[in-house]
Amino acid sequence: MHDEALTRWQRGWSAARGWNDAQRVDDVTVVRVGDPHHRVEYVATEQNARAAAHLALTDCNPPGTSWLKIATADPEQLAAGLRPLDYVRTEWLMTISLPEQALHPVPAPYAVEVTDDPSLIDVQLYGYGELAAAGRMSILHTGAVADMIHTDTAHRRRGLARAVMSTLATRAVARHTTTAHLSASAEGRPLYTSLGWTTLTPLLVARTASL
Ligand SMILES: CC(C)(COP(=O)(O)OP(=O)(O)OC[C@H]1O[C@@H](n2cnc3c(N)ncnc32)[C@H](O)[C@@H]1OP(=O)(O)O)[C@@H](O)C(=O)NCCC(=O)NCCS
């Protein structure tokens, strides 16, 4: 279930983060991140969860540096069956047809800055002399992926994140990109739902046990 959406999201997510080394092993996507604390990501559907866990557990040094994202209806139950991997959190794979996303303007007195590269759109909102909110969207032939949507705590619930999402969607649609995906945190999910995004599946976020 959701194999294609998961693949589209993984490709865009990797592109948004600059992780260019990805390969398929036993129907698991293995993304070499290269950070000493976050060396590798294994992305898989539930049918391939055991293969992903096996790959992660055979490449688990230093402890806690191999991460997994697995699409499953019940992340906590799956995590219990994949011990000794550590359950970290649940996220949600979401999608939208971008022309249908609700649009909201940047509220005063904030100002928007956009960096529009061929495969990446970066949006930053400034106000009261500081960076208040930001977000990114990668644009690939497989669609768009929103990533790193964030509002500084002092500026929350003023409509900044929805203005960031609106700017990203407008720019992506101008490039004839329609379908978008993202992986939502528990905190971000109400924002995306309020903009019209729908949830495809929960995602288990796990990692190899840390010391
Ligand atoms: C999630 C986050 C980006 C929201 O930023 P924000 O600028 O406060 O969001 P907005 O003000 O644009 O909210 C728009 C709508 O989203 C929903 N929403 C946003 N934050 C919410 C919250 N904490 N609880 C419930 N609904 C929320 C509401 O419907 C809100 O509209 P309303 O304020 O009129 O009710 C911000 O809380 C954040 O940076 N969190 C930490 C990082 C994170 O989790 N990012 C998401 C990664 S997927």
Ligand as a Chemical Component Dictionary entry (heavy atoms), coordinates in Angstrom:
data_LIG
# 
_chem_comp.id                   LIG 
_chem_comp.type                 NON-POLYMER 
_chem_comp.pdbx_formal_charge   0 
_chem_comp.three_letter_code    LIG 
# 
loop_
_chem_comp_atom.comp_id 
_chem_comp_atom.atom_id 
_chem_comp_atom.alt_atom_id 
_chem_comp_atom.type_symbol 
_chem_comp_atom.charge 
_chem_comp_atom.model_Cartn_x 
_chem_comp_atom.model_Cartn_y 
_chem_comp_atom.model_Cartn_z 
_chem_comp_atom.pdbx_ordinal 
LIG C1  C1  C 0 3.665  23.309 13.011 1  
LIG C2  C2  C 0 4.138  24.760 12.920 2  
LIG C3  C3  C 0 5.023  24.906 11.663 3  
LIG C4  C4  C 0 2.893  25.664 12.793 4  
LIG O1  O1  O 0 3.373  26.987 12.589 5  
LIG P1  P1  P 0 2.435  28.277 12.818 6  
LIG O2  O2  O 0 3.073  29.415 12.108 7  
LIG O3  O3  O 0 2.154  28.448 14.260 8  
LIG O4  O4  O 0 1.083  27.815 12.082 9  
LIG P2  P2  P 0 -0.084 28.800 11.582 10 
LIG O5  O5  O 0 -0.228 29.937 12.537 11 
LIG O6  O6  O 0 0.128  29.131 10.151 12 
LIG O7  O7  O 0 -1.338 27.828 11.736 13 
LIG C5  C5  C 0 -2.294 27.671 10.699 14 
LIG C6  C6  C 0 -3.322 26.663 11.158 15 
LIG O8  O8  O 0 -2.704 25.404 11.401 16 
LIG C7  C7  C 0 -3.320 24.766 12.538 17 
LIG N1  N1  N 0 -2.346 24.704 13.634 18 
LIG C8  C8  C 0 -1.105 25.233 13.656 19 
LIG N2  N2  N 0 -0.486 24.934 14.818 20 
LIG C9  C9  C 0 -1.360 24.198 15.545 21 
LIG C10 C10 C 0 -1.301 23.596 16.825 22 
LIG N3  N3  N 0 -0.202 23.671 17.610 23 
LIG N4  N4  N 0 -2.386 22.914 17.269 24 
LIG C11 C11 C 0 -3.499 22.821 16.506 25 
LIG N5  N5  N 0 -3.607 23.382 15.261 26 
LIG C12 C12 C 0 -2.556 24.055 14.793 27 
LIG C13 C13 C 0 -4.495 25.658 12.917 28 
LIG O9  O9  O 0 -5.600 25.245 12.134 29 
LIG C14 C14 C 0 -3.990 27.016 12.467 30 
LIG O10 O10 O 0 -5.018 27.930 12.225 31 
LIG P3  P3  P 0 -5.611 28.815 13.458 32 
LIG O11 O11 O 0 -4.433 29.365 14.221 33 
LIG O12 O12 O 0 -6.409 29.871 12.743 34 
LIG O13 O13 O 0 -6.421 27.867 14.292 35 
LIG C15 C15 C 0 4.932  25.173 14.195 36 
LIG O14 O14 O 0 4.171  24.807 15.335 37 
LIG C16 C16 C 0 6.311  24.547 14.297 38 
LIG O15 O15 O 0 7.284  25.059 13.751 39 
LIG N6  N6  N 0 6.418  23.398 14.993 40 
LIG C17 C17 C 0 7.702  22.719 15.191 41 
LIG C18 C18 C 0 8.243  22.146 13.870 42 
LIG C19 C19 C 0 7.248  21.236 13.195 43 
LIG O16 O16 O 0 6.688  20.316 13.782 44 
LIG N7  N7  N 0 7.063  21.509 11.896 45 
LIG C20 C20 C 0 6.221  20.694 11.069 46 
LIG C21 C21 C 0 7.082  19.623 10.489 47 
LIG S1  S1  S 0 6.117  18.519 9.509  48 
# 
loop_
_chem_comp_bond.comp_id 
_chem_comp_bond.atom_id_1 
_chem_comp_bond.atom_id_2 
_chem_comp_bond.value_order 
_chem_comp_bond.pdbx_ordinal 
LIG C1  C2  SING 1  
LIG C2  C3  SING 2  
LIG C2  C4  SING 3  
LIG C2  C15 SING 4  
LIG C4  O1  SING 5  
LIG O1  P1  SING 6  
LIG P1  O2  DOUB 7  
LIG P1  O3  SING 8  
LIG P1  O4  SING 9  
LIG O4  P2  SING 10 
LIG P2  O5  DOUB 11 
LIG P2  O6  SING 12 
LIG P2  O7  SING 13 
LIG O7  C5  SING 14 
LIG C5  C6  SING 15 
LIG C6  O8  SING 16 
LIG C6  C14 SING 17 
LIG O8  C7  SING 18 
LIG C7  N1  SING 19 
LIG C7  C13 SING 20 
LIG N1  C8  SING 21 
LIG N1  C12 SING 22 
LIG C8  N2  DOUB 23 
LIG N2  C9  SING 24 
LIG C9  C10 SING 25 
LIG C9  C12 DOUB 26 
LIG C10 N3  SING 27 
LIG C10 N4  DOUB 28 
LIG N4  C11 SING 29 
LIG C11 N5  DOUB 30 
LIG N5  C12 SING 31 
LIG C13 O9  SING 32 
LIG C13 C14 SING 33 
LIG C14 O10 SING 34 
LIG O10 P3  SING 35 
LIG P3  O11 DOUB 36 
LIG P3  O12 SING 37 
LIG P3  O13 SING 38 
LIG C15 O14 SING 39 
LIG C15 C16 SING 40 
LIG C16 O15 DOUB 41 
LIG C16 N6  SING 42 
LIG N6  C17 SING 43 
LIG C17 C18 SING 44 
LIG C18 C19 SING 45 
LIG C19 O16 DOUB 46 
LIG C19 N7  SING 47 
LIG N7  C20 SING 48 
LIG C20 C21 SING 49 
LIG C21 S1  SING 50 
# 
